[in-house]
Amino acid sequence: MDDERPDVLTIGRLAHRTGLSVGTLRFWSDEGAVPPVGRSAGGYRLYDAESVARVELVRTLRELGLGLDDVCRVLSGRTTVAEVADAHVAALDAQIRSLKVSRAVLSTVAKRGSTVEETALMNRLARLSAAEREQIIDEFKEEVFGGLDDPGLRDRMRTFSIELPDDPTPEQVDAWIELAELVRDHGFRARLRTWMELNTPVPGQARPPGASIWWARQIVQTVAEVRKGGIPPEGPAAAEVLSELFGDTDRAAVLRSLEAGIEAGAEHYRRLVARVRGQNSSPDATEELEWLARALRAADQT
């Protein structure tokens, strides 16, 4: 019989030679990946030495993640391994990005102890397309900064963007989820708008007192050193610090701007934007700004 010849293999002998199950080989054979070279008198499939090599190639391609359809296209010459591999690299990259997003969402859920509804919202926010993310930021920019008569601010807002990269880190996705929730909050938008209005100069007038506090890291550093020295915000030592920082500036206006920024959560917003962008933001200055506000209030009461 043909199936007893040493150069011809039955499917059972092919399974023994390759270490694969008969069921797997039968499936691959049915799909055309490892076709038999003939049939025995009894109708059984027969294979040869080249079939062994073909099985090894199919196994290698399958272990690399190729489906049987792609394997058959490669083996039939309709495409190349390189072309299929390139397509699979792109698919794997997309899968990796998706897994990173899922990991970030689950990490955030675990940290927050989120409800089912919050988890669903975070997942939707994290998986928004680039265009959808841009729309959220554009709406936020228009409500907070639109109509403010400051050419410099308009120029900055025109180029201002908060983009989540195509291959974000879990930290960036986590920051984006929190930022997206924040900028969609109409209460936050209103508070930030109030703060911006206090800091935007009226045409023909100088910049409002205190407008630069939030961006002047020198002031923050000075207050940080003062706090480190144990100086309380109430008392003559704090009053001297205020004199050095502001001189004869209208401190009531400075305090209004400072309080509006603290109430709006401007410092938290600034740090979230930096995290989404993958930038090393300066340390959280909330405590320094609150110390400064307390010092200004105390000085106003003396």
C-alpha positions in Angstrom: 0.0 0.0 0.0 1.1 3.6 -0.7 0.7 4.6 2.9 3.2 2.0 3.9 6.0 3.4 1.8 8.7 5.2 3.8 8.6 8.3 1.6 4.8 8.7 2.0 3.2 9.7 5.3 -0.3 9.2 6.5 -1.7 12.0 8.5 -1.0 10.1 11.7 2.7 9.7 10.8 2.9 13.4 9.8 1.4 14.2 13.2 4.1 12.0 14.9 6.9 13.6 12.8 5.8 17.2 13.5 4.5 16.9 17.0 1.1 18.3 16.1 -2.2 16.7 16.6 -4.1 14.9 13.9 -7.0 17.3 14.4 -4.8 20.4 13.8 -3.3 18.9 10.6 -6.7 17.8 9.3 -8.0 21.4 9.9 -5.0 22.9 8.1 -5.4 20.5 5.3 -9.1 21.2 4.9 -8.3 25.0 4.8 -5.7 24.4 2.0 -2.6 25.3 4.1 -1.2 21.8 4.0 -2.9 19.9 1.2 -2.3 16.2 0.8 -0.1 15.1 -2.1 -2.4 12.2 -2.8 -4.8 9.6 -1.5 -4.4 6.0 -0.5 -6.5 3.2 -2.1 -8.7 3.5 1.0 -9.1 7.3 0.4 -6.8 8.4 3.3 -4.7 11.6 2.8 -1.1 11.1 2.1 1.8 13.5 2.6 5.5 13.6 1.8 8.8 15.1 3.0 7.9 18.5 1.5 4.7 18.4 3.5 6.7 18.2 6.7 8.6 21.4 5.7 5.3 23.1 4.8 3.8 22.2 8.2 6.8 23.8 9.9 6.4 26.9 7.9 2.6 27.1 8.6 3.3 26.6 12.3 5.9 29.4 12.3 3.5 31.8 10.6 0.7 30.9 12.9 2.9 31.4 16.0 3.6 34.9 14.6 -0.1 35.6 14.7 -1.1 35.2 11.0 -4.5 33.7 10.3 -4.9 30.7 8.1 -6.2 32.9 5.3 -3.0 35.0 5.3 -0.9 31.8 5.6 -2.6 30.4 2.5 -2.1 33.6 0.6 1.6 33.6 1.4 2.0 29.9 0.5 0.2 30.3 -2.8 2.4 33.3 -3.8 -0.5 35.8 -3.8 1.4 37.9 -1.2 4.7 37.9 0.6 5.6 37.2 4.2 7.0 40.8 4.4 3.7 42.3 3.2 1.6 40.3 5.6 4.1 41.0 8.4 3.8 44.7 7.8 0.0 44.6 8.0 0.2 42.5 11.2 2.7 45.0 12.7 0.2 47.8 12.1 -2.6 45.6 13.6 -0.5 44.8 16.7 0.4 48.5 17.2 -3.3 49.3 17.2 -3.9 46.5 19.6 -1.1 47.6 21.9 -2.5 51.2 21.9 -5.9 49.8 22.8 -4.5 47.7 25.6 -2.6 50.7 27.0 -5.9 52.7 27.0 -7.7 49.8 28.7 -4.9 49.5 31.3 -5.0 53.2 32.0 -8.8 53.2 32.4 -8.7 50.2 34.8 -5.8 51.8 36.8 -7.9 54.9 37.2 -10.9 52.9 38.2 -8.9 51.1 40.8 -7.5 54.3 42.2 -10.8 56.2 42.3 -13.0 53.3 43.3 -15.3 54.3 40.4 -18.9 53.2 39.9 -20.0 51.3 36.8 -21.3 54.5 35.3 -18.1 56.4 36.0 -16.1 53.5 34.5 -18.2 53.6 31.3 -17.7 57.4 31.0 -13.9 57.1 31.5 -13.7 54.4 28.9 -15.6 56.5 26.4 -13.4 59.6 27.1 -10.2 57.6 26.8 -11.2 56.1 23.4 -12.3 59.3 21.7 -10.8 59.9 18.3 -8.3 62.7 17.8 -11.0 64.8 16.1 -13.4 64.2 19.0 -10.7 65.2 21.5 -9.9 68.3 19.5 -13.6 69.3 19.4 -13.9 69.1 23.2 -10.8 71.4 23.6 -12.1 73.8 21.0 -15.4 74.2 22.7 -13.6 74.7 26.0 -11.3 77.3 24.5 -14.2 79.2 23.0 -16.2 79.4 26.2 -13.3 80.3 28.4 -11.2 82.5 26.2 -13.5 83.6 23.4 -14.1 87.4 23.1 -11.4 88.4 25.5 -9.8 91.6 24.0 -6.2 90.6 24.2 -4.3 90.2 20.9 -1.5 88.3 22.6 -4.0 85.9 24.3 -5.8 85.3 21.0 -2.5 84.4 19.3 -1.6 82.0 22.0 -5.1 80.3 22.0 -5.0 80.0 18.2 -1.9 77.7 18.5 -2.9 76.2 21.9 -3.6 72.5 21.7 -3.9 69.6 24.1 -3.2 66.5 22.1 -3.0 62.9 23.3 -0.2 61.2 21.3 -1.0 58.2 19.1 1.1 56.0 21.5 0.3 57.5 24.9 1.7 56.3 28.2 -0.8 55.1 30.9 0.0 58.3 32.8 -1.0 60.4 29.8 -4.2 58.6 29.3 -5.0 58.9 33.0 -4.4 62.6 32.8 -6.5 63.0 29.6 -9.5 61.2 31.3 -9.3 63.7 34.2 -8.7 66.7 32.0 -11.6 65.8 29.6 -13.9 65.5 32.6 -12.7 68.8 33.9 -13.0 70.9 30.7 -16.5 69.5 30.1 -17.6 70.8 33.5 -19.5 74.0 32.9 -18.9 75.1 36.5 -15.1 74.8 35.9 -15.4 76.7 32.6 -17.3 79.5 34.3 -14.8 79.8 37.1 -11.8 79.8 34.7 -13.6 82.4 32.6 -14.0 84.7 35.6 -10.3 84.3 36.4 -9.3 85.1 32.8 -11.5 88.2 32.7 -9.7 89.5 35.9 -6.4 88.9 34.2 -7.1 90.3 30.8 -6.2 93.9 30.2 -8.8 96.4 29.1 -7.8 98.0 25.8 -5.6 101.1 26.4 -4.8 100.1 30.0 -2.0 98.2 31.7 -2.2 94.6 32.5 -4.2 94.0 35.7 -2.3 93.6 39.0 -1.7 90.0 39.8 -2.2 88.8 36.2 1.2 87.3 36.0 1.3 85.6 39.4 0.2 82.3 38.0 3.0 82.2 35.5 5.7 83.8 37.6 7.5 80.9 39.1 9.8 83.3 40.8 7.0 84.4 43.1 6.1 80.7 43.8 9.7 79.9 44.6 10.0 82.9 46.9 6.9 81.8 48.8 8.1 78.2 48.9 11.3 79.4 50.6 9.4 81.5 53.1 7.1 78.6 54.0 10.1 76.3 54.4 11.5 78.9 56.8 8.3 78.5 58.9 7.0 82.0 58.4 3.3 82.2 58.9 1.1 84.1 56.4 -0.1 86.4 59.2 2.5 88.7 60.8 5.1 91.3 60.1 7.5 88.9 58.4 4.9 87.9 55.8 4.1 91.6 55.3 7.7 92.2 54.4 7.6 89.4 51.9 4.5 91.0 50.3 6.3 94.4 50.1 9.2 92.8 48.3 7.0 90.9 45.9 4.4 93.6 45.0 5.7 97.0 46.3 2.9 99.6 45.9 0.8 97.4 43.5 -2.9 97.3 44.1 -2.9 94.3 46.4 -6.7 94.0 46.5 -6.7 93.4 42.8 -3.9 90.9 43.2 -5.9 89.1 45.8 -9.0 89.0 43.6 -7.1 87.4 40.8 -5.4 85.0 43.2 -8.6 83.9 44.8 -10.3 83.4 41.4 -7.5 81.3 40.2 -7.5 79.1 43.3 -11.3 78.7 43.2 -11.1 77.8 39.5 -8.4 75.2 40.1 -6.1 76.8 37.6 -3.0 75.1 39.0 -4.5 71.7 38.8 -5.6 72.4 35.2 -2.0 73.6 34.3 -0.5 70.4 35.6 -3.0 68.1 33.9 -2.2 69.8 30.5 1.5 69.2 31.1 0.9 65.5 32.0 -1.2 64.9 28.8 1.6 66.5 26.8 4.2 64.3 28.5 6.0 67.4 29.8 7.8 67.7 33.1 5.6 70.3 34.8 6.8 72.4 37.6 5.8 71.3 41.1 2.3 71.9 42.4 2.2 75.4 43.7 -1.3 75.3 45.2 -0.1 75.5 48.8 2.2 78.4 48.0 -0.6 80.3 46.3 -2.9 79.7 49.2 -0.3 80.9 51.6 0.1 84.1 49.5 -3.7 84.6 49.5 -3.8 84.3 53.3 -1.0 86.8 53.7 -2.8 89.3 51.4 -6.0 88.9 53.4 -4.1 89.4 56.7 -2.3 92.4 55.4 -5.6 93.9 54.2 -7.0 93.6 57.7 -4.2 95.4 59.5 
